[in-house]
Amino acid sequence: MKCTKPFVLAYNRLFSFLNEKGYDELETFWNLLEGAILERLKYLAETEGLVGLTKYWSETLTAEGADFCITYNSGTVSSVTIHIRSCPSLSKIKESGEPLCEQYCSHCKVMYQKALAQHGFKFDIITASGGCMIRIE
């Protein structure tokens, strides 16, 4: 999915609108969205495991223009760690001058956690000013 500025701003506005109605409305939307747009992620998780997830995020974050680093660890506890130093979505919202939906970054946690749990993976995310750290086991 292309992460164009109009798309990101529309998402931010929609998230803000739903959040004003209550966080439950926003989370319901994200759960519906997860089922509609994360099929490739779930397929790669099922068929290729962490290697497939590494492939998914490498392709997706490159297409979005993110500044990121991915580490695949095949040790005792296999994992993928993704460090997004600069989130392209947050950068686009900031450049626009529009207010950021206070829950904007939560969509990643809700959607990816749900999608990956269906395939036995644990998804953790820590957000920080303009970026985040993701760990999948």
Number of C-alpha atoms within 10 A of each C-alpha: 8 10 16 13 16 12 14 18 21 13 15 23 17 16 23 20 14 18 18 12 10 11 14 11 14 21 19 13 16 21 16 11 13 19 13 9 12 14 12 12 17 22 14 18 22 16 12 13 17 21 16 18 24 22 14 17 17 16 11 15 17 12 12 15 14 18 14 18 14 17 12 16 14 11 7 6 7 11 22 19 18 20 18 20 16 17 20 21 24 19 15 18 19 14 10 13 8 12 12 17 19 11 14 18 21 15 18 16 17 16 20 23 18 18 21 20 12 13 15 12 18 15 20 15 19 12 13 12 9 15 20 17 17 17 17 20 16
